[in-house]
Amino acid sequence: MCRFILLCTVFLGVTTSFSRTRGIPYAHDELYCGPAVRTFKGPALAQVAFPLGGIGTGTVSLGGRGELRDWEIFNRPGKGFALPFTFFAIYAKQERGEPVAKILERRLLPPYTGAFGLPQNQLAGVARLDEAFFRGEYPFAWVEFTDAELPVQVSLEAWNPFIPHEPDESGLPVAILTWKVVNSTQQRVQVSLAASLFNPVGTDGRDLSGKVLGGNLNQYMEAEGLRGLFMSKPGMDADDLCFGNMALATTWRDLDVQTHWYRGGWWDQAHVFWDDFAEDGRVQEITESDPSPEGRSDVGSLVLHAELEPGQSLTFPFILAWYFPNRENYWNSEPAVRQRRMRNYYATRFASAWEVACHVHSRLDKLEPATRLFHDTLFNSTLPGYVIDAISSQASIIRTNTCLWLDDGSFFAFEGCGDASGCCPMNCTHVWNYEQALAYLFPSLERSMRRTDFLHNTLPNGYMTFRTLIPLGEHWWQFKACADGQMGTIIKAYREWKLSGDNGFLRELWPKVKAALEFAWKGCGAPPPQEFEWTAEQVSRPWDMDMDGVMEG
């Protein structure tokens, strides 16, 4: 982490000196100006999606209004994919006042349109709060709410473990959400805070129609100081691409539990839950577990209760965890590659989302301080605000579906992501030449990419494929060599050795590093392996015929 910040500091020193001598129109005070963090409110909140989750686990995003959006935990991007009836809500009643019940989100923002109007499963007609103020300092985000009717002040802190050089602790499929409620009145206030979550097990992250649902099971669980809901779909094959489960847990002791809402038709389930909750802040307890009817799933709720004296504040903690271990190579057309299943690295450490939640709870006293140390070191530094913003925002990409971390420890990445699929797979050597964050924050994962580059993708004649087909096997990307990517990968191998000091790593790669460099002045040279279908497009002339280190042509 210190090396990463030092690198940015050196870079800034160079650019600042350059600006003074070459007349670039930025004064010293402008370059080293202002706070690093912007606060968003009003219409700007619609553009905020703060990713929560671990390396190689997918994410759910915290929206600027305080909503959970873009559920990308199913091993693919899912921009706009929303879970029905999934929200937090508050009930508050002063001793001598009328009760107030609202969804804990800022009011909806336009456009108020849809194919059939706003989706009823997002409860658009239920009251929300007047305004929200969003502030993100990765890996932490905060939303502060204001509301004229609510007799308490409410704010949310959301984060996930992110500890440089500790990929295991940073690769947990979890989001930690802590609600703070402050009684700033002169009366005692009764407060209930509800968390409702839809059971999506059976979907692939694109479809929530009835044909993929049914037989979903929500169970109430208690273990190791946690209590909450475990959501699964019994009977699914463990190798099914949609196999998995989720958990919503808290350490709060005074709570009501509904493993499933009323199983009525159309609007009934939401009406019954909201009317029950809004009346007195409590809900009818349902703790028994039975599978949902065919073609539909259930919503489960935890409702936490407290009384706040004047001036008192309390925090209501939640752990949201998921476990969807199986991946499909959906981006390649080659049947030999596409039909093979892959497993996420986190599936080698845990057997369920509930196990993840228990692990996080048991280690929270270590995970949280270490994550805050990284945050504080970066955001309290003297680096200019725009640099801190760039560093922290780019680091967050490691946690998204741009990146994969498989069960053998290997790390892979797209060039980026579209709304529903990764774009331009995989480990593109010239595009990933630009990326620096992984090498400095999680260097062991970057070294795994170098092993793929040289030990798998570099052929005996020194030709390096500039994309990777996964799962790794006897298959290579069939295209011409990429000069900037191949030479850049050699430089990165040097960087990884310098950062790690691991001579064994360098010895392991050295023969193929030499071959890759020699390819620059030899061209195709020796023929490729028999299974590699060499085409005219791949017949490469030497890039550096006079071997002076400068490419020609």
Salt bridges, closest charged atoms under 4 A:
ASP29 OD1 - HIS28 ND1 3.80
ASP70 OD2 - ARG69 NE 3.15
GLU72 OE2 - LYS79 NZ 2.86
GLU95 OE2 - ARG188 NH1 2.59
GLU105 OE1 - ARG65 NH1 3.16
GLU105 OE1 - ARG128 NE 3.04
ASP130 OD1 - ARG107 NH1 3.30
GLU131 OE1 - ARG106 NE 2.89
GLU137 OE2 - ARG135 NH1 2.97
GLU137 OE1 - HIS375 NE2 2.45
ASP147 OD1 - LYS102 NZ 2.90
GLU149 OE1 - LYS102 NZ 2.85
GLU157 OE1 - ARG372 NH2 2.76
GLU169 OE1 - HIS359 NE2 3.88
GLU169 OE2 - ARG363 NH2 2.41
ASP204 OD2 - ARG206 NH2 2.82
ASP207 OD2 - LYS211 NZ 3.92
ASP254 OD1 - ARG282 NH2 3.87
ASP256 OD1 - ARG282 NH2 3.09
ASP256 OD2 - HIS305 NE2 2.89
ASP290 OD1 - HIS260 NE2 3.79
ASP290 OD2 - ARG263 NH1 2.80
ASP298 OD2 - ARG263 NH2 2.64
GLU307 OE1 - ARG188 NE 3.66
GLU309 OE2 - ARG188 NE 3.02
GLU368 OE2 - ARG372 NH2 2.77
ASP376 OD1 - HIS375 ND1 2.75
ASP389 OD1 - ARG38 NH2 3.63
GLU415 OE2 - ARG467 NH2 2.92
GLU446 OE2 - ARG450 NH1 2.58
GLU446 OE2 - ARG495 NH2 3.40
ASP453 OD2 - ARG450 NE 2.97
GLU496 OE1 - ARG450 NH1 2.83
GLU496 OE2 - ARG495 NE 2.69
GLU508 OE1 - ARG451 NE 2.90
GLU518 OE1 - LYS522 NZ 3.57
